[in-house]
Amino acid sequence: MAKKIVLLAHTGQVGFELHRQLQSLGSIITVSRGDVDFLDSDAVYKHIDELAPDIIVNAAAYTAVDKAETDENNAFALNRDLPEVLAKLSVTHDALLAHYSSDYVYPGDGEKPWSEDDLTGPQNLYGRSKLEGDLAVESIASKFLIFRTSWVYAARGNNFLLSMLRLGQEREALNIVSDQIGAPTPARLIATVTSLCIQKFMASNNANKLSGVYHLAPRGFTSWHGFAQMIFERARAEGVTLALKEDGLGQIESTEYPTPAARPLNSRLSLDKIESAFGLAMPTWQSQLCLTFDEWLEMNKS
C-alpha cells in the first residue's frame, strides 16, 4: 500500500526539492502556512491528525539567524514547538518523522568535524531553538530521522550562491569571510538523501534502531571565501558576465564582519554515521556546486 506522506513547507528551497524527490515513495499531501498557522500548535495538531500520515517530513523552520536574536518567540515556535507537535503526531499515527536541524547546535570551535554524539553548545538563539527542537523530537518520537545540515543553498530562493551571483554582477570587488569552515549543502542533496534514508528506514526490520540524529552534508570542507571563489570560477567558465574583477575577491575574518548573531567558525560535520547506517557514499561539495550551478544556468537562460 502506498504511504501517505505529509510534507510541511513544500515551497521553500528544501521543501521544493523534497516535493520532487518523495514522489516515488507514496502520495504526498502538502501543508503550507496558507493551510494552517504553523505558530498555532493546536491548529497544526488538528489539521495533520485528520490527514492520518504514515510519514511526516518537516521542511518548515525559522531560518533568519540574525533576526532570531530579537524575534525569540517566533523562532522557538517554529524551531521547537512545531517539531514537538509533529513528534506527538508521529506517535499517534505510528508515523516516521523526518526533521531538519543545523550545525549551529554545536559550539563551533576547534577544527575537528563534529560527530552526532558530541556535546552541543549553540552560540546564538537560532542554534538554541534548533537544538530544543531536536531534543523535543528525540524525547517524544519513537520513529524519527533528524538531519543536521550546514550552509544550505539552492538554484532558487534566498541563499549564498544566488547572493554571490547577484553581487558579482553588480560590484567590482567583494570581501568574503574566510575563517568560517563548513560544507555548502544543496537542497537537492538534502532531498535525495532524505528519500533514500526514508526508503531504507521503512524497509528495515530494525527500523527503530535507525531512529536518531544524522549529519547530512557533502564531503569536504571550505570557507565562505572558498565557496565564493568556486562560484565565480564556474560563472566565468560558463560565460556569465561579471562586474567583479579577476582579483576582486578579498578575504576577511569574522571579526571584520560583525553580525547580530555569532557564527560558528567550525561547521565541519562528520558523515561516518549516515554513510554507515544507510550504506551511502556522500558526494563532494564541489561536484554538488557544479550540479546546482548548472541548474541555475538552465533556469536563467535568456
Backbone hydrogen bonds, N-H to C=O, Kabsch-Sander energy under -0.5 kcal/mol:
donor,donor_aa,acceptor,acceptor_aa,energy
3,K,25,L,-0.9
5,I,3,K,-0.7
5,I,27,S,-3.0
6,V,4,K,-0.5
6,V,55,I,-3.0
7,L,5,I,-0.6
7,L,29,I,-2.3
8,L,6,V,-0.6
8,L,57,V,-2.6
9,A,31,V,-2.5
12,G,9,A,-0.8
16,F,12,G,-3.0
17,E,13,Q,-1.0
18,L,14,V,-2.4
19,H,15,G,-2.4
20,R,16,F,-1.2
21,Q,17,E,-2.4
22,L,18,L,-2.6
23,Q,20,R,-0.6
24,S,21,Q,-0.6
25,L,22,L,-1.8
26,G,22,L,-0.6
26,G,23,Q,-0.8
27,S,3,K,-2.1
29,I,5,I,-3.5
29,I,27,S,-0.5
30,T,28,I,-0.6
31,V,7,L,-2.7
35,D,32,S,-1.2
36,V,32,S,-1.8
38,F,36,V,-0.7
40,D,37,D,-2.1
41,S,39,L,-0.8
44,V,40,D,-2.4
45,Y,41,S,-2.5
46,K,42,D,-2.3
47,H,43,A,-2.5
48,I,44,V,-2.5
49,D,45,Y,-2.4
50,E,46,K,-1.5
51,L,48,I,-0.7
52,A,48,I,-0.8
52,A,49,D,-0.9
54,D,4,K,-2.8
55,I,4,K,-2.0
56,I,96,L,-3.3
57,V,6,V,-3.0
58,N,56,I,-0.5
58,N,98,A,-3.0
59,A,8,L,-1.4
59,A,57,V,-0.9
63,T,61,A,-0.7
65,V,63,T,-1.6
68,A,64,A,-2.1
69,E,65,V,-0.5
69,E,66,D,-1.3
70,T,67,K,-1.7
71,D,67,K,-0.5
71,D,68,A,-0.8
75,A,71,D,-2.1
76,F,72,E,-2.6
77,A,73,N,-1.9
78,L,74,N,-2.1
79,N,75,A,-2.5
80,R,76,F,-1.9
81,D,76,F,-2.5
82,L,77,A,-1.7
84,E,80,R,-1.7
85,V,81,D,-2.1
86,L,82,L,-2.3
87,A,83,P,-2.3
88,K,84,E,-1.9
89,L,85,V,-2.2
90,S,86,L,-2.2
91,V,87,A,-1.5
92,T,88,K,-2.3
93,H,89,L,-2.1
94,D,91,V,-0.9
95,A,90,S,-2.5
96,L,54,D,-2.1
97,L,143,K,-2.1
98,A,56,I,-3.1
98,A,96,L,-0.5
99,H,97,L,-0.5
99,H,145,L,-2.8
100,Y,58,N,-0.6
101,S,147,F,-3.3
103,D,149,T,-1.7
105,V,102,S,-1.4
106,Y,103,D,-1.7
114,W,268,R,-2.7
118,D,115,S,-2.0
121,G,105,V,-2.7
123,Q,104,Y,-0.5
128,R,124,N,-2.0
129,S,125,L,-2.6
130,K,126,Y,-2.2
131,L,127,G,-2.4
132,E,128,R,-2.4
133,G,129,S,-1.5
134,D,130,K,-2.1
135,L,131,L,-2.6
136,A,132,E,-1.9
137,V,133,G,-2.2
138,E,134,D,-2.7
139,S,135,L,-1.9
140,I,136,A,-1.2
141,A,137,V,-2.2
145,L,97,L,-2.7
146,I,212,G,-2.6
147,F,99,H,-2.9
147,F,145,L,-0.6
148,R,146,I,-0.6
148,R,214,Y,-3.2
149,T,101,S,-1.6
149,T,147,F,-0.6
153,Y,185,T,-1.7
159,N,157,G,-0.5
163,S,159,N,-2.2
164,M,160,F,-2.8
165,L,161,L,-2.2
166,R,162,L,-2.1
167,L,163,S,-2.9
168,G,164,M,-3.0
169,Q,165,L,-0.9
169,Q,166,R,-0.6
170,E,166,R,-0.6
170,E,167,L,-0.9
171,R,167,L,-2.8
174,L,248,G,-3.0
176,I,250,G,-2.6
178,S,252,I,-2.5
181,I,179,D,-0.5
181,I,265,L,-3.1
182,G,222,T,-2.7
185,T,150,S,-0.7
185,T,151,W,-1.9
187,A,153,Y,-2.5
190,I,186,P,-1.8
191,A,187,A,-2.4
192,T,188,R,-2.6
193,V,189,L,-2.7
194,T,190,I,-2.2
195,S,191,A,-2.3
196,L,192,T,-2.1
197,C,193,V,-2.7
198,I,194,T,-2.6
199,Q,195,S,-2.3
200,K,196,L,-2.1
201,F,197,C,-2.6
202,M,198,I,-2.8
203,A,199,Q,-1.5
204,S,200,K,-0.9
204,S,201,F,-0.7
207,A,204,S,-0.7
209,K,206,N,-1.2
210,L,206,N,-0.7
210,L,207,A,-1.3
211,S,207,A,-0.7
211,S,208,N,-0.7
212,G,144,F,-1.6
214,Y,146,I,-3.4
216,L,148,R,-2.7
219,R,283,P,-3.6
222,T,182,G,-2.7
224,W,180,Q,-0.8
225,H,177,V,-1.4
227,F,223,S,-2.6
228,A,224,W,-2.6
229,Q,225,H,-2.6
230,M,226,G,-1.9
231,I,227,F,-2.1
232,F,228,A,-2.4
233,E,229,Q,-1.9
234,R,230,M,-2.5
235,A,231,I,-2.3
236,R,232,F,-2.5
237,A,233,E,-2.2
238,E,234,R,-1.7
239,G,236,R,-1.4
240,V,235,A,-2.9
243,A,168,G,-1.9
244,L,168,G,-2.3
245,K,172,E,-2.3
248,G,245,K,-2.1
250,G,174,L,-3.7
250,G,248,G,-0.9
252,I,176,I,-1.8
256,E,253,E,-1.8
257,Y,254,S,-1.6
265,L,108,G,-1.2
266,N,108,G,-1.8
267,S,181,I,-3.3
267,S,265,L,-0.7
270,S,114,W,-3.2
275,E,271,L,-2.1
276,S,272,D,-2.2
277,A,273,K,-2.8
278,F,274,I,-1.9
279,G,275,E,-0.8
280,L,275,E,-1.0
285,W,219,R,-2.2
288,Q,284,T,-1.7
289,L,285,W,-2.0
290,C,286,Q,-2.0
291,L,287,S,-1.8
292,T,288,Q,-2.2
293,F,289,L,-3.0
294,D,290,C,-2.3
295,E,291,L,-1.8
296,W,292,T,-2.3
297,L,293,F,-2.6
298,E,294,D,-2.3
299,M,295,E,-2.2
300,N,296,W,-1.4
301,K,298,E,-0.9
